[in-house]
Amino acid sequence: MVTLDLRHVASPAVRDLLHLVNHRDFDRAQQQIERVGGCTEPVRLTGHTATVDTTTGEVLRSYTSSDEPMGSLLTACGNRRASRCPACSRLYAADTYHLIRAGLSGGKTVAETVRDHPRAFVTLTAPSFGPVHNRPTTDAGKPRPCACGQTHAEDAPELGTPLDPTTYDYTAAVLWNAHAGQLWARFTTYLRRALAEHLGMTQKALNAALRVSFAKVAEYQKRGLVHFHAVIRFDGPDGHTAPPPPWATFDDLQVAVGLAVERARLTVESDAIGERVLKWGDRFKVDQISALGDGELTDAKVAGYVAKYATKNAEGAGTVDRTLMCRPCHGRGYVRGPDGFRDLCDDCQGTGQAEPIKALPVQRHVRQMIRTAWDLGNLPEFADLKLWKWAHMLGFRGHFSSKSRAYSTTLGALRDVRRAWRLAQAAAARARAGLPTTDETTLVTASSWTYLSSGYRPGEELLAAQVRHDVAHTRRLKQEGLLPA
């Protein structure tokens, strides 16, 4: 390796890149960056792994990160949020698409007969906490003036913000977001009860004849409140392997959803805010999913729609995609000193905030929701909600996507399939190279890994940017039909 004098290079990133390129194992360093597929915040690990044949005691394969050019192993972050890592979020969206699609069309261990089961695409929304700027339409679909007297453009920044912020119930709005996950769980319980009531059966008899399976995803509205899109399906009592009884139809499912929306309630009480009854909004939709693929809602459209929102976060509502909690003091504003007493946190000066709320580059409406979530989180009666931790999410702290156990396959199973495919490819490569094959059932792998850091070195970031450019360029060519899909 030749030693370079790079003092004349002004850019630290370019200097680091030149050092990296001059390294004797540069090809391996570049291979690591390419392998994580353009991940924006990869995890750097140190450790080792060894595969041993238990019948002979022979070490067949071994690896240690100390042999790498930078002394560590890069792995993809796996973040589902597109705002944080577009590369990993695309993989998460693809997995979600196949998970949802399998529950609609079959495949991935799901019987193909599920396409003949009654299925609905359900949208549940939050209630009103005060009038907001919107784009109402006529029966013909033409836009008409908002209550403020103006006809807003589709991208108008004021859409979703209150007409009168002084009367808008920010407290109830934040609490609704905070309890939206619990409200969904209560909805699924009432859905089964309402269905039994509608069919004139006991719930025990219904469970013996029918199972309700579902998958749902959360999406933020412009007003900063989440709403849910869900696929709900009737199955036989053993799940997707058996059809539901013929008397359970889409019409029954539609009626049961309406009853469950009306009856699902949560009551929140506090000396500071009084009593709040949290419920679903009056506007909900129950659309039938076409079994033959010739309707407005096909399996592919629904799966694509759900997968798209599975990678989004609260940034669609105009908020920030990072926690505002000061990490050294965990949002408390103080730390425990050696004497056990509370000492003012030096990082946040006692505010508990990593950055001041008033300095956030967000609209007034979003800032007020963040401030409300932070204030409520510091009330003793809402301490268990940890709203100061989820203030940047406007109070929502549930799962963005979830499903019932019998709906379809799992994300873990999809990852296992990819892992098995990679192992099969490696075994095929060994066979082509004339290396001996081994009985995988007699192998044991022992590993020890330690987290080192996240992110790239400055020079690695330049290489990663090129990888991301190449991936985007290839995807664009495929979309335009210039490369095979």
Steps between C-alpha positions, in 0.01 A plus 500: 500500500637840399487779757332808357548860602144632498551821694418701189151339472253736664205262533522261799265260320718490188811453714338208679386354168852519358638325807234231456568457129872466576433220750619157388153353570301779337302252288372330814406834657308596188332159496371554854348835404337353190366205700290721729328631186522873557393493866534854637583407861658153510589333828868431562571180695810332635523131582545159355311190390600137440316202353600160639412149382386328820579153366869571434566815703640664186464877465353533151453875480621784717485876479626787711440869449862575587593377152289773337672813363332722760500235772120469508205351312232721341140378516187675375304696762166344404308823576148490354471882477558640154602834650791329678615233257339473154692181418392300806148641490458372143586151619255535791230623260563204269469257791180671617359483147559125480362451852177684416474350151541148638202559729293605200612269218681216675860389485774516766339202682151656465232305311405654165134451585512809724418707192149354519450599866299814582757782520469871567728800488404712801601858577445634854560866580526723805209723609501876467671707768411827332440625144807503274584633157408241237402448137131402496350385172160495341310180418658524155848504653577865431676699776298759687605771746623409846321636808757780497359618166798395285542214259833347601747343262591135555840594642384798705701510826197600707313176421432307820571794729224634727277784388522632856802365691372651825196269505663189357513216756872421483489300823239258368678477163830397658330257737314346207829439321650357817212253543439423131668160530283406798193625316588274207535202735161581650354530150614147410338367819172679435510389136473136603229578754302706250528226240368240742213730594416573137498131412291411805768279656697485819862605472610148595298353214639759261859420598433132439381569145689809388825691545554869424849571364642843431804711417515874554725799441490850650520820295519863610244747373596859428340606828758289688266218603550137404243290323511131419469303179423134557441183304241289682424144388266220606662156541395162625559423870852368423609803301569550131518127426120467524225714347257684727142371523287606201270707720787740589501759221655837421170668590524351850856628529391847391224514762732373775763766420239774531383369837856461631592855393199633688558300819878509544577759769779592740456734795797702625471681833733752656475770764683735265286450186183341630340211312548425131313231307712379207322343205521455124388767261165477324670477159614146427504285188446130439585400141481151357822359356439337163555126493562479125724805468255687280362743758616840615687350795719210390740295709803672349359851549413440864836335577688785329297760687568344839870446424542864401377629833690239701824691434369847576520677831353816648695722258194484271324718757781756490680398817860388553628141476717504811429482869510825698594319819838589648675163511745563788214573741231300313279808476484554876716814508720364780755228563591320820838606636739277698328613819162383369353850478346648186741716303397728214573338163782693334394394149145639509530745791208334676250515212526131414499596132777420254405817310256779589146442376466864401799466266361204302444571127132402511163670466330659798237222513760223513709690755197535725428126479862426589488745791170350621641148486806612695292677766260206541792262529625685805169457685520217758173341380640466144853399594445144376425632150850654476365770272820704529671208325241499220440873473661508154240239396225734622419251775459185291701217652351187346615268224471639150419157361371187667297191420314217665690175540307305236487770231805386302874447530729716715780744424737267686402209275566711190845589635567132568418419138753758381760363740442144376530619140835664574626183669390295201681738266815471712476120497457501122805722467704258712387212283598685180841571650552130571493544877355216710137526606392448859193372678339818636316303770827421679629858501499737796579870466634696798512879480586797717427853381522843660350828382771751415329796331258605226564679174784536252839659514515814278671313216262205526206740476620613156511138382157433652359804317621349172337168588170677571527684169561175311208325674262790423620515139447126450153518655407790273615310190290199606195720550549646152532153350861549393616215723326170582307514826 
